[in-house]
Amino acid sequence: MDRITGTTIEADPRLPVIRTTRDFAAPPGRLFRAHTDPAWFARWIGPDALSTRIEHWDATTGGSWRYVSSGEGREYAFRGCFHEVREERIVQTFSYAGNPDAVLLVTTWFDDLGGGRSRLRTQSLVDSFEARDAWLRSGMEVGLDQGYAKLERMATDDAA
């Protein structure tokens, strides 16, 4: 099966929003599972140099989550709440413990492209352009690219 690569990251010039898009050679149900099943999520999230442990995970509407990524002697904790969890869309908050005031409201869509292919889209809203630009400077593109590459491998592995 052909692999699809490349994550598009866009900063909206009119709103403090970050949008990402990536196509996958996997059905939307697999991508949804990778975002809601804690064992799957821990396997793909973040850069290759970090490993992730789930401390709390309730991927239901009204649930919450917390995970810690670690590597090279450092830890990075993240937490949030699931506002809505449906097979085609997840709405949640996302914050980094090192900057708890910079909370993102993230909507993730799982679009069916047919033929076992999907498009994963996210929109992350923050409270200011400064906060948005800080996220963009944080190195998030490395984590997204490497994480989505792991997700691609997982989501297309018949044994997953």
Z-matrix of the N, CA and C atoms (Angstrom, degrees):
N
C 1 1.448
C 2 1.528 1 108.54
N 3 1.300 2 116.56 1 138.71
C 4 1.457 3 120.41 2 179.48
C 5 1.515 4 110.85 3 -67.85
N 6 1.289 5 115.75 4 139.59
C 7 1.465 6 121.52 5 175.03
C 8 1.519 7 108.31 6 -90.11
N 9 1.314 8 115.17 7 145.59
C 10 1.460 9 120.98 8 178.28
C 11 1.523 10 106.60 9 -113.73
N 12 1.305 11 116.83 10 128.21
C 13 1.457 12 119.22 11 -177.60
C 14 1.510 13 110.22 12 -124.78
N 15 1.297 14 115.09 13 165.42
C 16 1.451 15 121.50 14 174.01
C 17 1.506 16 113.30 15 100.09
N 18 1.310 17 115.57 16 116.54
C 19 1.454 18 122.71 17 176.47
C 20 1.513 19 107.97 18 -105.81
N 21 1.308 20 116.06 19 129.97
C 22 1.464 21 121.35 20 175.77
C 23 1.519 22 108.32 21 -94.91
N 24 1.342 23 116.57 22 128.02
C 25 1.462 24 122.20 23 176.73
C 26 1.521 25 106.92 24 -121.49
N 27 1.329 26 116.24 25 123.95
C 28 1.466 27 120.97 26 -178.21
C 29 1.522 28 110.17 27 -127.34
N 30 1.319 29 116.03 28 136.86
C 31 1.462 30 122.47 29 171.89
C 32 1.523 31 107.60 30 -101.59
N 33 1.313 32 116.03 31 121.86
C 34 1.463 33 120.77 32 -179.99
C 35 1.528 34 108.89 33 -68.91
N 36 1.335 35 119.36 34 127.98
C 37 1.463 36 120.54 35 -178.18
C 38 1.533 37 113.52 36 -73.45
N 39 1.342 38 117.28 37 -17.02
C 40 1.471 39 120.33 38 -176.63
C 41 1.517 40 113.57 39 -102.59
N 42 1.324 41 117.82 40 -20.52
C 43 1.458 42 122.94 41 -175.48
C 44 1.523 43 109.86 42 -132.75
N 45 1.349 44 118.21 43 153.10
C 46 1.469 45 119.83 44 176.53
C 47 1.535 46 110.87 45 -79.51
N 48 1.333 47 114.68 46 68.62
C 49 1.455 48 122.82 47 -174.48
C 50 1.522 49 110.10 48 -128.79
N 51 1.332 50 115.16 49 142.65
C 52 1.461 51 122.75 50 171.59
C 53 1.522 52 106.41 51 -116.01
N 54 1.319 53 116.73 52 129.39
C 55 1.467 54 121.73 53 177.16
C 56 1.526 55 109.07 54 -117.36
N 57 1.321 56 115.97 55 135.78
C 58 1.463 57 120.69 56 175.35
C 59 1.524 58 109.18 57 -125.47
N 60 1.324 59 114.79 58 149.92
C 61 1.462 60 121.48 59 177.86
C 62 1.519 61 108.71 60 -143.33
N 63 1.333 62 114.94 61 138.27
C 64 1.467 63 119.36 62 173.62
C 65 1.522 64 108.12 63 -154.10
N 66 1.319 65 115.92 64 135.85
C 67 1.454 66 121.96 65 176.44
C 68 1.519 67 109.21 66 -93.98
N 69 1.342 68 115.11 67 145.57
C 70 1.457 69 121.88 68 -178.68
C 71 1.519 70 109.94 69 -129.36
N 72 1.310 71 116.24 70 146.91
C 73 1.463 72 122.63 71 174.14
C 74 1.523 73 108.11 72 -88.44
N 75 1.326 74 115.53 73 56.47
C 76 1.459 75 122.61 74 -178.97
C 77 1.522 76 108.20 75 -152.74
N 78 1.329 77 117.35 76 152.14
C 79 1.457 78 119.61 77 179.02
C 80 1.530 79 111.89 78 -72.14
N 81 1.334 80 117.44 79 155.27
C 82 1.461 81 120.81 80 -177.24
C 83 1.529 82 113.70 81 -58.30
N 84 1.326 83 117.95 82 -32.54
C 85 1.464 84 120.15 83 179.68
C 86 1.512 85 113.37 84 -60.36
N 87 1.312 86 116.47 85 -34.47
C 88 1.477 87 120.04 86 177.51
C 89 1.531 88 110.97 87 -69.06
N 90 1.333 89 115.93 88 -39.94
C 91 1.470 90 119.04 89 178.47
C 92 1.525 91 110.62 90 -67.24
N 93 1.332 92 116.27 91 -40.26
C 94 1.465 93 120.14 92 176.81
C 95 1.525 94 109.96 93 -60.28
N 96 1.331 95 117.17 94 -46.54
C 97 1.463 96 120.08 95 178.94
C 98 1.526 97 111.16 96 -58.90
N 99 1.323 98 116.94 97 -40.70
C 100 1.465 99 120.81 98 -179.09
C 101 1.532 100 112.06 99 -65.53
N 102 1.322 101 116.90 100 -19.60
C 103 1.467 102 121.20 101 177.83
C 104 1.522 103 113.39 102 -97.00
N 105 1.337 104 117.50 103 -12.21
C 106 1.461 105 119.72 104 -176.61
C 107 1.523 106 114.19 105 -118.84
N 108 1.308 107 118.33 106 -23.23
C 109 1.459 108 122.59 107 179.01
C 110 1.530 109 107.79 108 -88.23
N 111 1.334 110 118.27 109 117.44
C 112 1.476 111 119.14 110 -174.30
C 113 1.519 112 114.49 111 -60.16
N 114 1.325 113 117.57 112 -36.26
C 115 1.473 114 119.35 113 179.27
C 116 1.518 115 110.83 114 -66.27
N 117 1.323 116 116.84 115 -42.13
C 118 1.468 117 120.10 116 177.33
C 119 1.526 118 110.08 117 -65.97
N 120 1.319 119 117.07 118 -46.28
C 121 1.460 120 121.06 119 -177.18
C 122 1.535 121 110.95 120 -56.84
N 123 1.322 122 116.42 121 -46.29
C 124 1.473 123 120.56 122 -178.32
C 125 1.526 124 112.38 123 -62.15
N 126 1.326 125 117.56 124 -26.29
C 127 1.469 126 121.04 125 -178.77
C 128 1.527 127 113.27 126 -74.99
N 129 1.331 128 118.36 127 -27.06
C 130 1.465 129 117.92 128 -173.02
C 131 1.529 130 114.79 129 -114.90
N 132 1.291 131 118.73 130 -21.19
C 133 1.471 132 119.27 131 -171.31
C 134 1.533 133 111.41 132 -68.70
N 135 1.319 134 115.93 133 134.99
C 136 1.452 135 122.23 134 170.51
C 137 1.512 136 116.53 135 86.90
N 138 1.332 137 114.32 136 178.17
C 139 1.467 138 121.01 137 -177.79
C 140 1.526 139 112.50 138 -65.63
N 141 1.317 140 115.51 139 158.56
C 142 1.465 141 121.89 140 -178.67
C 143 1.526 142 112.55 141 -61.05
N 144 1.330 143 118.30 142 -30.73
C 145 1.460 144 121.79 143 -175.63
C 146 1.532 145 112.92 144 -75.43
N 147 1.322 146 117.47 145 -7.35
C 148 1.464 147 120.62 146 -177.59
C 149 1.519 148 111.02 147 -114.75
N 150 1.328 149 114.77 148 149.29
C 151 1.456 150 120.75 149 170.56
C 152 1.522 151 107.51 150 -114.55
N 153 1.322 152 116.06 151 155.45
C 154 1.461 153 120.25 152 -173.88
C 155 1.517 154 110.84 153 -124.10
N 156 1.334 155 115.49 154 135.70
C 157 1.456 156 121.10 155 171.30
C 158 1.529 157 108.22 156 -117.62
N 159 1.288 158 115.53 157 136.45
C 160 1.460 159 122.27 158 179.34
C 161 1.524 160 107.54 159 -89.01
N 162 1.321 161 116.92 160 124.00
C 163 1.461 162 120.69 161 177.73
C 164 1.524 163 111.63 162 -95.93
N 165 1.310 164 116.46 163 -30.13
C 166 1.470 165 121.24 164 177.77
C 167 1.518 166 107.32 165 -156.08
N 168 1.341 167 117.16 166 137.80
C 169 1.465 168 119.28 167 -178.34
C 170 1.519 169 110.02 168 -152.85
N 171 1.310 170 117.33 169 112.08
C 172 1.463 171 123.34 170 175.17
C 173 1.524 172 107.03 171 -132.29
N 174 1.333 173 115.57 172 84.06
C 175 1.471 174 121.60 173 -174.77
C 176 1.531 175 110.64 174 -82.78
N 177 1.326 176 114.65 175 62.80
C 178 1.457 177 122.40 176 175.06
C 179 1.525 178 107.77 177 -130.14
N 180 1.320 179 116.35 178 159.69
C 181 1.460 180 119.52 179 176.23
C 182 1.531 181 108.41 180 -57.01
N 183 1.332 182 116.15 181 123.79
C 184 1.460 183 122.11 182 -177.18
C 185 1.515 184 113.81 183 91.18
N 186 1.335 185 118.26 184 -4.92
C 187 1.461 186 121.81 185 -178.73
C 188 1.528 187 111.70 186 -81.86
N 189 1.318 188 115.54 187 179.51
C 190 1.464 189 120.71 188 179.84
C 191 1.521 190 109.24 189 -139.99
N 192 1.323 191 114.98 190 172.62
C 193 1.452 192 120.46 191 -177.74
C 194 1.523 193 110.11 192 -152.89
N 195 1.332 194 115.11 193 159.27
C 196 1.467 195 122.54 194 172.20
C 197 1.518 196 106.99 195 -156.30
N 198 1.340 197 115.33 196 133.74
C 199 1.459 198 119.35 197 174.59
C 200 1.521 199 108.86 198 -140.72
N 201 1.326 200 114.86 199 159.88
C 202 1.459 201 122.05 200 179.01
C 203 1.518 202 107.94 201 -127.69
N 204 1.320 203 116.29 202 126.72
C 205 1.460 204 122.26 203 174.56
C 206 1.518 205 107.46 204 -102.84
N 207 1.330 206 116.43 205 137.60
C 208 1.459 207 119.09 206 -177.37
C 209 1.514 208 110.74 207 -140.69
N 210 1.319 209 113.69 208 155.43
C 211 1.451 210 121.66 209 177.86
C 212 1.509 211 109.71 210 170.48
N 213 1.321 212 116.02 211 152.08
C 214 1.462 213 121.89 212 177.99
C 215 1.532 214 111.69 213 53.80
N 216 1.346 215 115.98 214 36.75
C 217 1.456 216 120.92 215 176.12
C 218 1.523 217 115.45 216 77.04
N 219 1.315 218 118.59 217 9.80
C 220 1.469 219 121.68 218 -178.87
C 221 1.519 220 110.07 219 -124.41
N 222 1.330 221 115.08 220 155.05
C 223 1.453 222 121.36 221 176.05
C 224 1.520 223 109.57 222 -127.71
N 225 1.326 224 114.87 223 145.36
C 226 1.455 225 122.52 224 179.41
C 227 1.529 226 107.61 225 -131.98
N 228 1.331 227 116.58 226 113.95
C 229 1.459 228 120.81 227 -176.92
C 230 1.524 229 110.17 228 -101.07
N 231 1.331 230 115.00 229 141.20
C 232 1.459 231 122.48 230 179.72
C 233 1.526 232 108.39 231 -133.90
N 234 1.335 233 115.93 232 150.73
C 235 1.458 234 119.43 233 177.66
C 236 1.515 235 109.96 234 -151.32
N 237 1.319 236 115.06 235 166.26
C 238 1.449 237 119.90 236 177.40
C 239 1.508 238 111.91 237 -179.82
N 240 1.332 239 114.63 238 -175.99
C 241 1.461 240 123.00 239 179.33
C 242 1.516 241 109.58 240 -126.88
N 243 1.318 242 115.22 241 142.56
C 244 1.458 243 121.08 242 174.02
C 245 1.531 244 107.50 243 -89.30
N 246 1.308 245 116.61 244 112.11
C 247 1.464 246 120.41 245 178.56
C 248 1.521 247 111.78 246 -83.00
N 249 1.329 248 115.98 247 -34.81
C 250 1.454 249 120.86 248 178.49
C 251 1.525 250 108.49 249 -152.65
N 252 1.325 251 116.31 250 132.32
C 253 1.461 252 121.53 251 177.83
C 254 1.528 253 107.40 252 -129.01
N 255 1.328 254 115.16 253 112.09
C 256 1.469 255 122.68 254 175.36
C 257 1.523 256 107.42 255 -134.75
N 258 1.313 257 118.33 256 159.29
C 259 1.464 258 121.30 257 -176.34
C 260 1.518 259 113.52 258 -58.72
N 261 1.306 260 118.39 259 -30.07
C 262 1.459 261 120.87 260 -178.58
C 263 1.532 262 113.72 261 -97.47
N 264 1.370 263 117.15 262 -9.90
C 265 1.462 264 118.78 263 -175.12
C 266 1.525 265 111.18 264 -160.51
N 267 1.333 266 114.69 265 141.55
C 268 1.467 267 121.86 266 172.90
C 269 1.526 268 107.19 267 -126.42
N 270 1.327 269 116.17 268 133.52
C 271 1.465 270 121.96 269 173.63
C 272 1.521 271 106.39 270 -118.78
N 273 1.343 272 115.83 271 126.44
C 274 1.458 273 119.82 272 -176.84
C 275 1.523 274 110.98 273 -151.49
N 276 1.329 275 114.91 274 163.45
C 277 1.460 276 119.59 275 169.97
C 278 1.522 277 107.95 276 -96.96
N 279 1.326 278 115.54 277 159.92
C 280 1.457 279 122.69 278 -177.64
C 281 1.510 280 107.68 279 -147.82
N 282 1.326 281 117.36 280 125.58
C 283 1.465 282 119.43 281 174.97
C 284 1.523 283 109.92 282 -142.86
N 285 1.318 284 114.14 283 151.57
C 286 1.467 285 123.45 284 178.81
C 287 1.519 286 106.98 285 -100.77
N 288 1.326 287 117.52 286 130.53
C 289 1.464 288 121.62 287 -177.05
C 290 1.529 289 112.30 288 -58.69
N 291 1.333 290 117.95 289 -28.36
C 292 1.464 291 121.41 290 179.60
C 293 1.523 292 113.31 291 -72.04
N 294 1.328 293 117.40 292 -14.24
C 295 1.462 294 122.61 293 178.01
C 296 1.532 295 108.30 294 -149.10
N 297 1.340 296 116.91 295 69.29
C 298 1.465 297 120.72 296 -171.48
C 299 1.533 298 114.79 297 -65.18
N 300 1.324 299 118.22 298 -16.83
C 301 1.466 300 120.21 299 179.13
C 302 1.526 301 112.42 300 -78.80
N 303 1.326 302 118.11 301 -15.54
C 304 1.468 303 122.04 302 -178.78
C 305 1.529 304 108.93 303 -94.31
N 306 1.321 305 115.59 304 79.96
C 307 1.461 306 121.62 305 -178.28
C 308 1.528 307 109.40 306 -94.19
N 309 1.314 308 115.42 307 131.36
C 310 1.458 309 120.89 308 175.96
C 311 1.526 310 109.01 309 -100.54
N 312 1.334 311 115.98 310 143.15
C 313 1.451 312 122.07 311 167.87
C 314 1.519 313 105.33 312 -103.29
N 315 1.330 314 116.26 313 112.95
C 316 1.468 315 121.98 314 -171.26
C 317 1.530 316 109.90 315 -113.04
N 318 1.323 317 114.64 316 127.11
C 319 1.464 318 120.64 317 171.18
C 320 1.517 319 107.32 318 -112.29
N 321 1.331 320 115.27 319 129.74
C 322 1.465 321 122.24 320 179.73
C 323 1.518 322 108.17 321 -119.41
N 324 1.329 323 115.60 322 128.97
C 325 1.459 324 122.03 323 177.47
C 326 1.513 325 109.30 324 -113.35
N 327 1.344 326 115.68 325 144.53
C 328 1.453 327 123.67 326 177.30
C 329 1.528 328 106.56 327 -117.43
N 330 1.317 329 117.16 328 96.17
C 331 1.463 330 122.32 329 -175.29
C 332 1.519 331 110.48 330 -92.67
N 333 1.325 332 116.23 331 129.81
C 334 1.460 333 122.27 332 177.63
C 335 1.521 334 108.96 333 -82.93
N 336 1.319 335 117.18 334 117.43
C 337 1.466 336 122.23 335 178.78
C 338 1.528 337 111.88 336 -95.13
N 339 1.324 338 116.52 337 -1.43
C 340 1.460 339 120.38 338 -178.13
C 341 1.518 340 111.55 339 83.64
N 342 1.310 341 116.31 340 160.02
C 343 1.461 342 120.68 341 177.33
C 344 1.514 343 114.22 342 63.70
N 345 1.344 344 117.97 343 26.60
C 346 1.459 345 120.90 344 -179.65
C 347 1.515 346 114.19 345 76.88
N 348 1.332 347 116.65 346 17.77
C 349 1.469 348 121.36 347 -179.38
C 350 1.529 349 109.52 348 -114.32
N 351 1.329 350 115.36 349 153.88
C 352 1.462 351 121.50 350 -177.65
C 353 1.514 352 110.94 351 -141.73
N 354 1.306 353 114.06 352 158.81
C 355 1.459 354 121.51 353 170.25
C 356 1.525 355 107.24 354 -118.40
N 357 1.328 356 115.32 355 126.86
C 358 1.452 357 122.47 356 175.37
C 359 1.523 358 107.07 357 -100.80
N 360 1.333 359 116.72 358 120.91
C 361 1.470 360 121.38 359 178.83
C 362 1.515 361 109.05 360 -122.92
N 363 1.334 362 116.11 361 140.16
C 364 1.458 363 120.57 362 173.30
C 365 1.513 364 109.56 363 -129.87
N 366 1.320 365 113.88 364 150.91
C 367 1.462 366 121.29 365 171.31
C 368 1.520 367 106.41 366 -133.21
N 369 1.324 368 116.74 367 121.58
C 370 1.459 369 122.75 368 -178.61
C 371 1.519 370 109.13 369 -115.54
N 372 1.321 371 115.77 370 117.12
C 373 1.462 372 122.89 371 179.68
C 374 1.515 373 109.15 372 -102.22
N 375 1.329 374 116.26 373 130.31
C 376 1.465 375 121.55 374 175.39
C 377 1.523 376 108.71 375 -120.53
N 378 1.335 377 117.37 376 175.52
C 379 1.466 378 119.61 377 -172.04
C 380 1.522 379 115.13 378 -86.66
N 381 1.320 380 118.41 379 -4.38
C 382 1.465 381 119.45 380 179.16
C 383 1.527 382 109.87 381 -159.47
N 384 1.320 383 115.09 382 161.65
C 385 1.465 384 120.02 383 174.96
C 386 1.530 385 110.36 384 -66.16
N 387 1.340 386 116.02 385 -34.49
C 388 1.465 387 119.88 386 179.35
C 389 1.531 388 110.83 387 -62.92
N 390 1.332 389 115.95 388 -43.16
C 391 1.465 390 119.77 389 179.20
C 392 1.526 391 110.37 390 -66.39
N 393 1.322 392 116.50 391 -41.26
C 394 1.467 393 119.86 392 178.08
C 395 1.522 394 110.59 393 -59.55
N 396 1.334 395 116.14 394 -47.26
C 397 1.458 396 120.28 395 -178.08
C 398 1.528 397 111.76 396 -66.17
N 399 1.337 398 116.99 397 -31.82
C 400 1.468 399 120.08 398 176.35
C 401 1.532 400 110.13 399 -65.63
N 402 1.335 401 117.09 400 -41.41
C 403 1.461 402 119.90 401 176.01
C 404 1.522 403 110.25 402 -61.09
N 405 1.321 404 117.19 403 -43.48
C 406 1.462 405 120.75 404 -179.40
C 407 1.526 406 111.71 405 -63.34
N 408 1.336 407 117.31 406 -33.97
C 409 1.466 408 121.64 407 179.22
C 410 1.520 409 112.67 408 -80.90
N 411 1.334 410 117.41 409 -9.52
C 412 1.469 411 121.58 410 -172.48
C 413 1.532 412 113.47 411 -72.69
N 414 1.313 413 117.83 412 -8.97
C 415 1.457 414 120.99 413 -174.98
C 416 1.519 415 112.13 414 92.86
N 417 1.325 416 116.16 415 15.66
C 418 1.463 417 120.35 416 -177.10
C 419 1.521 418 113.14 417 -59.12
N 420 1.334 419 117.41 418 -27.62
C 421 1.466 420 118.97 419 -178.11
C 422 1.528 421 111.68 420 -66.15
N 423 1.336 422 116.97 421 -33.07
C 424 1.468 423 120.36 422 177.79
C 425 1.530 424 109.31 423 -66.63
N 426 1.321 425 116.18 424 -47.24
C 427 1.458 426 120.21 425 178.42
C 428 1.513 427 112.35 426 -61.44
N 429 1.332 428 116.41 427 -40.94
C 430 1.463 429 119.93 428 178.50
C 431 1.523 430 111.59 429 -65.50
N 432 1.320 431 117.27 430 -50.45
C 433 1.467 432 120.44 431 -178.43
C 434 1.529 433 111.97 432 -60.53
N 435 1.323 434 116.37 433 -48.02
C 436 1.464 435 119.23 434 -178.57
C 437 1.524 436 111.34 435 -70.40
N 438 1.328 437 116.87 436 -40.33
C 439 1.459 438 120.16 437 178.06
C 440 1.522 439 112.01 438 -64.09
N 441 1.324 440 116.73 439 -45.08
C 442 1.463 441 119.94 440 179.65
C 443 1.529 442 111.96 441 -66.99
N 444 1.319 443 117.68 442 -29.66
C 445 1.473 444 119.94 443 174.95
C 446 1.533 445 109.47 444 -66.11
N 447 1.336 446 117.53 445 -40.95
C 448 1.468 447 120.26 446 176.15
C 449 1.526 448 110.34 447 -65.66
N 450 1.326 449 116.13 448 -40.45
C 451 1.460 450 120.75 449 178.16
C 452 1.524 451 110.87 450 -61.66
N 453 1.314 452 117.03 451 -41.52
C 454 1.468 453 121.40 452 177.92
C 455 1.531 454 110.57 453 -57.90
N 456 1.326 455 116.38 454 -46.27
C 457 1.456 456 120.02 455 179.96
C 458 1.533 457 111.37 456 -63.81
N 459 1.319 458 116.13 457 -44.32
C 460 1.463 459 120.25 458 179.17
C 461 1.519 460 112.67 459 -63.28
N 462 1.324 461 115.57 460 -47.26
C 463 1.460 462 121.33 461 -172.77
C 464 1.524 463 112.69 462 -69.84
N 465 1.329 464 116.71 463 -19.90
C 466 1.471 465 119.66 464 179.82
C 467 1.523 466 112.42 465 -103.97
N 468 1.328 467 117.23 466 -1.80
C 469 1.456 468 121.68 467 178.87
C 470 1.521 469 108.99 468 -83.33
N 471 1.307 470 116.76 469 116.77
C 472 1.461 471 121.25 470 -178.48
C 473 1.518 472 112.93 471 -61.89
N 474 1.332 473 117.27 472 -22.30
C 475 1.456 474 120.90 473 -178.74
C 476 1.524 475 112.37 474 -88.74
N 477 1.341 476 117.88 475 -4.11
C 478 1.471 477 121.17 476 -174.23
C 479 1.513 478 112.40 477 -63.66
